[in-house]
Amino acid sequence: MSVWDDLVGQEKVCEQLEAAARDADALVTAAAADTPPPEASKMTHAWLFTGPPGAGRTQAARAFAAALQCVSPDRALGGAPGCGFCDGCHTALIGTHADVTTVAAVGTQILADDMRDTVRKSFTSPANGRWQVILVEDAERLNEKSANAVLKAVEEPAPRTVWLLCAPSLEDVLPTIRSRCRHLNLRTPTVEAVADMLMRRDGIEPEIAAAAARATQGHVDRARRLATDEGARARRAAVLKLPLRLDDIGGCLRAAQELVDAATDDSKQLAEEIDAKETEEMKAALGATQGGRMPRGTAGVIKELEDKQKRRRTRTQRDSLDQALTDLTGFYRDVLALQLGSRAALANTDAEDALERLARGSTPEATLRRIEAIAACRDALDRNVAPLLAVEAMTMALRAG
């Protein structure tokens, strides 16, 4: 199994990255032998991965990081880097490689404080790997200060440092940063390709795999979660019933409250699993005595960790709400398709009765206004409007049509 196997429908990108990994291997070999490097190389020090949600931007970047750290002996026999089995590939893929640093937004932004140590590390030589790899999962969430720090590091990189930035589109990254990166654009995988991956890699039944792939319209991570998590399927089913519960103002307000409560419960469940482990590890590292008493001078560190966890809970709630809004958008998109006389490629065939009912009871113009109301709710959440107020405004707009 190579490191590229989890990338669904990205054959062209895989070819480019594999060629770059081969040239990167040649550069390291030439440096070790103190011989001149190859004149023409497909390898560069900064890469920008863009593409729609679910296309696999982060997976592609992590697979490339693994290929750069590959230590398989088959390379000497002409094999391509990225075997997927060696220690370099394995640790890079699971996130424990000492020379692969991953940066992700804890809250709604990547702060300068979150980047300070990472930028400093980018100027050091690899500890035991072949390259120093910095993977920024949410480059669109860099704020002004953190983006400027990244810009300086990308402008003057260390010889064996590679920056891998992931963002939805080129416009989400500062022009000064993206102009210094090699751009790779990933496309949305087909529903058939995602369903095949779920059956082949996760052992999902064909009917469930096809339904999950169709419902998520090629979003690989959401399709896998929907296919493997019964709770996720139940939450989606509840979201798809929301348009039928907006008969009066009271129904709108109740539906909004339930949607926000579900997102909050989802974020709390995730936080309880992660926060407790993080806190215990931090206390142990700081030398907590038996009974949980902390040494003097450590209160500030614990407070900083609590603030980080609070930002992460806020982001998790927003992400959960965003997923519900995505499901709602897909629902009304199917309503619009029926109103325009098209039954091809409906995403929500399991809710066809509700789709038919709403299609008959409204007009295409009203459906478009409802889709715009969902987009307005998304924009409000991005501007840090209180989630309940934003969702209440949306449900009222969905009722009005």
Secondary structure by P-SEA (a helix, b strand, c coil): ccccccccccaaaaaaaaaaaaaaaaaaaaaaaccccccccccccbbbbbbcccccaaaaaaaaaaaaacccccccccccccccccaaaaaaaacccccbbbbbbccccccccccaaaaaaaaccccccccbbbbbcccccccaaaaaaaaaaaacccccbbbbbbccccccccaaaaaacbbbbbccccaaaaaaaaaacccccaaaaaaaaaaaccaaaaaaaaaccaaaaaaaaaaaacccccccaaaaaaaaaaaaaaaaaaaaaaaaacaaaaaaaaaaaacccccccccccaaaaaaaaaaaaaaaaaaaaaaaaaaaaaaaaaaaaaaaaaaaccccccccccaaaaaaaaaaaccaaaaaaaaaaaaaaaaaaaacccaaaaaaaaaaaaaac
